[in-house]
Amino acid sequence: MPDTFSTFSFSTPSPDTFSSLTPSPLQTILNLIDFQMPVKEAVASPRIHHQWMPDNLIAEADIPAEAKRSLERRGHNVRERGVAGVVQAIRVKQGKTSGAVDPRKEERARTE
């Protein structure tokens, strides 16, 4: 197995974020692979979501203002929302495992 090989496992545990099931893990994967972020940072990074109808682009509050303005200049109707999806992730790279729980999720794992 090459040194750069990684294995990922994701879950989107919240039914109230059903419409963001695809974009949330995808943005996390892009953060991990394209931006080389550690798992915890990749999971915690702000997200966007667009769902065609209604024609709004949902942006979390932590998205930089310049990024929001840039999206609006491109014709997007940007609406701010507290959470645009929840992700839990595990990464195995070079035999080392790291994981992260999404800080957006209020419930925590049971300790039993």
N, C-alpha and C positions, 0 to 999 in steps of 0.2 A: 504494500500500500504506500503511495507517495506521501512525503511529509506534509504536503499541503491539503491532503484529503480530510474532509470534515463530514460528520454525520449530524443531522439536525432532527429534532423532534419538537413539534409544536402542538399546542392545543389552544382553542378559543373557547374558554369555559362559560361564557355568559350568554344566555339565550336572548337578553335584551340587546345584544350587539350582533344579531343574526346577519343583518345586511352587510356587515363589515367582515364576515368570515374570510373572504378572499384577500381584500386589501391589507388587513392587519398583519397576517403572517407574511405576505409578500413584502411589505415595507420592512418588516423585521429581517427577512432574508437579505434584502438589498443592503440594509445597514451592516449586516454581518459580512457579506461577501464583497460588495462594491466599496463600502466605506471602511471596511476592516475594523468595525467597532467590537468591543467586548460584548458578551451576551447581555449583561445587565444594562449597558448603555443602549444597545440595539433595541431591547424590549421597552425601555423607558422613553425612547425618543418620541417626540410629538408626531402625530399622524394626520393624514387627510383622507377623505372618503367622498366619492361621487357616485350617485346612484341613478342617474338619468332622470327619473321622475320622483320627486320634483327636481327641477333643474337647479340644484344647489350643490356646491362643493362644501362639505363639512370640514372645518379646520379646527383642530384643538387649540386651546388658548395659548399654548406654549410655542406655536408656530411663529417664527420671527415676523414682525410687521412687514418687513421688506418682501418676504416671500408671499405674504397675503396680497400686498399691492401688486406684485408681479403677476400673480394668478388673476387678479381683477383686470389688469391691463390686457391680459390674454382673453378676456371675455367671460371669465368664470364669475358666477354669483356666489361669493364666499360668505358662508355663515359660520359663526363660531359656536362650538359646542364643547362641553366639558370632556367627553370621551368619544373617540371615534374607533372603538374596538379594543379588545383585551386579548393579550397573548401570554402564554407561558412557554418557555423554551428551554431546551437542553441541547448542548453542543458537545460532541466528542471529537477532539482533534489531537492527533499524535498520542493517543491513549489517555489523554487528560479530559475529564468531564467538567463542564461548567454549566450552570443553569441560572435562570432568573424568573421570578414571579413579577407580573405586571403591577407596578405601583398604582395603577388605575383601579384595580380590583379591590373592593373593600373587604370581602371575606378572605380569610387566610386558611391555610391548610390546618387540619386537625393535628394535634401533637400526640394522639393516642398511639 
